[in-house]
Amino acid sequence: MRLFMMSMIIQKLIPARFLLITAHVVITVCIIWSRDMNVIAGLPDKYSPDDYSRKDFDINCSLCIHVDFGCLHLRRVVVQRLLVHMGVLLCPAGRGRIGSRFENTAATFRFLDHALL
């Protein structure tokens, strides 16, 4: 019973993690689109156009890197979920037992290699 409860908690955490990462990426994209006020807030009261363009470039680069890493993390979550489902679907149930984790992972990678190529 305890193992069942733990698996239910884990199954609920994966969608929550996916939604959290998606929301984080969306908020960062919104900040990129409306970064003018953030750039001005990071500058002193009297600034030159050169200061503004340099600060704008710095903020834009850092936010774009942030979005890139967020998308990579989001991709990792989706691929992990796919591999878990593919491992369950491809388990050798024809032998009358559930295959080992190694067999499931190997079968999943073979399937993905043929599907993607």
C-alpha positions in Angstrom: 0.0 0.0 0.0 2.8 2.3 0.9 4.5 1.7 -2.5 1.2 2.5 -4.3 0.9 5.8 -2.4 4.5 6.7 -3.3 3.8 6.0 -7.0 0.7 8.1 -6.9 2.6 11.0 -5.4 5.3 10.7 -8.1 2.7 10.5 -10.9 1.2 13.8 -9.6 4.6 15.5 -9.3 5.6 15.0 -13.0 2.7 17.0 -14.4 3.2 19.7 -11.7 6.9 19.9 -12.6 6.0 20.2 -16.3 3.5 23.0 -15.6 5.9 24.8 -13.4 8.7 24.8 -16.0 6.3 25.8 -18.7 5.0 28.7 -16.7 8.6 29.8 -15.9 9.5 29.8 -19.6 6.4 31.8 -20.5 7.0 34.4 -17.8 10.6 34.8 -19.0 9.4 35.3 -22.6 7.0 37.9 -21.4 9.8 39.7 -19.6 11.9 39.6 -22.8 9.0 41.2 -24.7 8.5 44.0 -22.1 12.1 44.5 -21.1 12.2 48.3 -21.7 11.0 49.1 -18.2 13.4 46.6 -16.7 16.3 48.1 -18.5 15.4 51.6 -17.4 15.0 50.4 -13.8 18.5 49.0 -13.9 20.1 52.3 -15.0 20.9 55.4 -13.0 18.7 58.5 -13.3 21.0 60.1 -16.0 22.1 57.7 -18.6 23.3 57.9 -22.2 21.9 55.9 -25.2 25.1 53.9 -25.1 24.4 52.9 -21.5 20.9 51.9 -22.4 21.9 49.8 -25.4 24.6 48.0 -23.4 22.2 47.3 -20.5 19.5 46.2 -23.0 22.0 43.8 -24.6 23.1 42.4 -21.3 19.5 41.8 -20.1 18.5 40.3 -23.5 21.4 37.9 -23.5 20.8 36.7 -20.0 17.1 36.2 -20.5 17.6 34.3 -23.8 20.1 32.0 -22.1 17.5 31.5 -19.3 14.9 30.6 -21.9 17.3 28.2 -23.6 18.0 26.3 -20.4 14.4 26.3 -19.4 13.5 24.7 -22.8 16.2 22.2 -22.4 14.9 21.3 -18.9 11.4 21.1 -20.3 12.6 18.8 -23.1 14.3 16.6 -20.6 11.1 16.2 -18.6 9.1 15.3 -21.7 11.7 12.8 -22.9 11.9 11.1 -19.4 8.2 10.7 -19.4 8.2 9.3 -22.9 10.9 6.8 -22.0 9.0 5.6 -19.0 5.9 5.1 -21.0 7.7 3.5 -23.9 9.5 1.2 -21.4 6.2 0.1 -20.0 4.7 -0.4 -23.4 7.7 -2.3 -24.8 8.3 -4.6 -21.8 8.5 -8.3 -22.9 5.1 -9.4 -21.6 5.1 -12.3 -24.0 7.5 -14.2 -21.8 5.0 -14.1 -18.9 7.0 -11.6 -16.9 7.8 -8.0 -16.8 11.2 -7.4 -18.3 14.1 -5.9 -16.4 14.8 -2.2 -16.5 17.8 -2.8 -18.7 15.7 -4.7 -21.3 13.0 -2.1 -21.3 15.5 0.7 -21.8 17.3 -1.1 -24.5 14.0 -1.9 -26.3 12.9 1.8 -26.0 16.2 3.1 -27.5 16.0 0.6 -30.4 12.4 1.7 -31.0 13.3 5.4 -30.9 16.3 4.9 -33.1 14.2 3.3 -35.8 11.3 5.8 -35.3 13.6 8.9 -35.5 15.8 7.8 -38.4 
